[in-house]
């Protein structure tokens, strides 16, 4: 039996969170969605995600702060940062902070799935959703 990757999605926008959850589940991944960083960090001890899809701009705790927490884990948890508010230098800052990739919203589904696959170190991308 194949091991299914477990992906955590952190985004404060409910429609985005739901859409990402549907896409990733339809692609054969196991998904848990969180509205904020504290909810994720407090609940993630129950199961360590294989990858985190992380919104950069969230109230309370930014995506960069979450990246710092993920890097403290051993081994670090890979993260794909997503944002609708791209600013000069932000991509470089996120990658330097340990992000596996940095993607701008609106997201291209195939690009997101490829980024998750790359962060997991797999050569195969999740299944195409129908």
Buried (B, 14 or more C-beta within 10 A) or exposed (E): EEEEBBBBBBBBBEEBBEBBBEBBBBBBBBBBBBBBBEEBBEEBEEEEBBBBBBBBBBEEBBBBBBBEBBBEEEEEBBBBBBBEEEEEEBBEBBBEBBBBBBBBBEBEBEEBBBBBBBBBEEEEBBEEEE
